[in-house]
Amino acid sequence: MMNYFGWIQLALFVGLLLALTKPMGVYLNRVLDVDGKTFLDPIMRPVERLFYFLLGIDPRKEQDWKQYSFSLIAFSLVGALFTYAILRLQHLLPLNPQGFGPVGDHLSFNTAVSFVTNTNWQSYGGESTMSYFSQMVGLALHNFTSAAAGIAVAAALVRGVSKNSSQTIGNFWTDLTRIILYLLLPICVVYSIFLVSQGMIQNFKPYETVQVVNPYTAQVIKKDVDGQEIKDERGNPEAEERKVETQTIVQGPMASQVAIKTLGTNGGGFTNANASHPYENPTPLSNFLQMLSILLIPSGLTYYLGRMVKNQRHGWAVWSAMAIILFVGLLVCWWAESTGNPHFRALGVDASSGNLEGKEARFGIFNSALFATTTTGTSCGAVNSMHDSFTPLGGLIPMLNIQLGEVIFGGVGAGLYGMLVFVVLAVFLAGLMIGKTPEYIGKKIEAYDVKASVMFIMVPVLSILGFTAWAAISPWGLAGLNNSGPHGFSEILYAYSSAAGNNGSAFAGLSTNSYWYDITLGIVMLLGRFFMIVPVLALAGNLAKKKLVPQSGGSFPVTGPIFTMLLIGTVLIVGALTFFPALSLGPIVEHYIMTHSSTLF
Amino acid sequence: MNNLISQIRISLVATIVLAVILCGVYPALIWEIAQALFPDKANGSLVIQNGKIIGSQLIAQNFTDAKYFHPRPSSAGDTGYDATSSGGSNLGPTSKKLIDLVRERVDTYRAENNLPQTILVPADAVTSSASGLDPHISVQNALLQAKRVAKARGIAENVVLSKIQANTHGRDLGILGEPRVNVLRLNLSLDAS
């Protein structure tokens, strides 16, 4: 069951994450300071200067929160149109050895939005839709830029907290440039070479067609032009025989894209199977590094926070809150997947290896559960196993992680700014309880700040529940289902949670490449990104304006176990209370049906 | 209005400059280095026999003959093992279709390998993988197929068992992941002997 090899791997993982947090935080501190010095200066300084020259900006001229938001939104809009154009014109562009045609209009909209918002929701299968050019330019560009934008917003918010009576919160273009040149790109160069050493591909060849060793005849279910199974008069699907003598194997520039996919918590797979594909995640070692790289920057940002507000213990208190929620969730998921499916046991399947449907043999239960919790606690969304085939409780954890607001380390930047909003709320609640003016590291928390925070929290809640309800009663919503019963509802709920949380993982049985799903999920992704970033930047601007008041003995402490517990409590109360009714209709009721009855759907 | 135009202009320039570096220079650089240092891996770990490419070490292909070890079930594409259409079944734990499939696979596995009801069937042998292209099976799964393979080839079971051992990959660094057997490599090593 939960064997000791799992515990050793867990200890190693937590240990390494903890050890990397400070160095990453110190480095981030230099990257996010326009005058910061790094060991890459000899190479990157000239490039950085050239950038500012081409952009025509003064890197030291700071922006107020409105200008900062405006730059970010303009840049995102241009990026979205750039990608939309590339996808629509794919057939005319180079590096398309498979001769893929243009990507459809609503799918291109969905995909462009998906990558601009750091979601990387994929209504398409990468290897059967996207040319190398589309992957490498149309999509991977955003893997860098949307990650950098997220980190920039987090930095802006932290500056807002730490600055004294300031109108400005930094310069978006400077932040974007420095994050890409000094942080993301250098790590990706080293990391992608490592991934190739594990067996990941990096080439520009057409797909390879090979003669298989043992040709065979497969039974294939007949489908009509719409992809619906053709049934005979008894209602059984009709099958035909097909001889298989060859296999066509995907190729392409994968490693360079996968490195930033995990480091930037993007998650958009080069292939449909994402990080479960043997090329996209060849070994348990590559898997371990991918999981670590997902958490690396979000974890380091907590240290950056502590350093900037000159209260390192506050940084660690926030880190602890994130880590506790993440690893408690992991234990539940690991336990549920190890316990497995009682229906399998009844058929004489060895239960000791757990629920292996939709999981890879090289990763096993533990690494699938850890990847699933990591990728959903952060807003990464890459998957190394199919969450749709998890046991009900095993699948509940990834879904809940997303619904808690992507603050369990969260997306690069997005996790920290999301968690800081919860910190503001926690401090406010504590202030109400003890009857003092709420104060956060020397800044008074006032009505405007609480309003911005509440708006931040309401946007995903309303979009997830509203759109799920709409899809669940609409023909277009039900048409996409791969499972029925409570599990079908879970597929829809997961999809909108993933879109609003800018996560991008899925209960992937749901076919969402249809007009209504593409459009509604696209809208939810936009809401979940920009309608949350703008309140955060407003909060940053408002906090920056305030005077830093010296902290007195009467201030509520934002360090130590009591604060950590209060923060965890705030996150759980908001998330759990909001989503408990919906979760009851999905995974929770399915769990009881699975364990207490023989009902199948 | 001026501000709008200037921000759009900066955005356009930034997008183009970044695309050149991040989508041109960077992947090309990785390609150069990867092709120089790990040409075999960067090109897909392909297996070549008699001048023909017969597969990739990392990508499962189906084996149905009794003399070959069988891979895990696959939901990739219509035929399974379709390496242009990776993915899992995405069937949930209370899906009738899934339970029916597993029941059928358990029966087939028992019949093929002549297993009594008292022996439990390894989970990896009757569940489809996440990618549909999982190149590995568990050691237990391989051991239970050894007798059938030996019989079909008319060789001693010991020979087959030693081949399994030779093609078993332990946990990475002794702790990461699970021990596993590469099906294509195992089958090719049997054909070669």
Interface residues (C-beta under 8 A of the other chain):
Chain A: F5 I8 Q9 L12 V47 F51 L54 L55 G56 I57 Q67 F70 S71 A74 F75 L77 V78 G79 F82 G125 E127 S128 M136 V137 A140 L141 F144 T145 W173 L176 I180 L185 C188 V189 S192 I193 V196 S197 Q198 G199 M200 I201 Q202 N203 F204 K205 Y207 E208 V210 Q211 V212 V213 N214 Y216 A218 V220 I221 K223 R242 V244 Q247 T248 I249 V250 Q251 P253 A255 S256 Q257 T271 N272 A273 S276 H277 P278 Y279 P282 T283 P284 L285 N287 F288 G340 N341 H343 F344 L347 G348 V349 D350 A351 S353 G354 N355 L356 E357 G358 K359 E360 A361 R362 F363 G364 N367 S368 V383 N384 S385 M386 D388 S389 F390 T391 P392 G395 N482 N483 G485 P486 H487 S490 F507 A508 G509 E590 I593 M594 T599 L600 F601
Chain B: N3 L4 Q7 I8 R9 I10 S11 L12 V13 A14 T15 V17 L18 A19 I21 L22 C23 G24 Y26 P27 L29 I30 W31 I33 A34 Q35 L37 F38 K41 A42 N43 G44 S45 L46 K52 I53 I54 G55 S56 Q57 L58 I59 A60 Q61 N62 F63 T64 D65 Y68 R72 A76 D78 T79 G80 Y81 D82 A83 T84 S85 S86 G87 G88 S89 N90 L91 G92 P93 T94 S95 K96 L98 I99 V102 R103 V106 R110 Q117 L120 V121 P122 A123 D124 V126 T127 S128 S129 A130 S131 G132 L133 D134 P135 H136 I137 S138 Q140 R171 D172 L173 I175 L176 G177 E178 R180 L184 N187 L188 D191
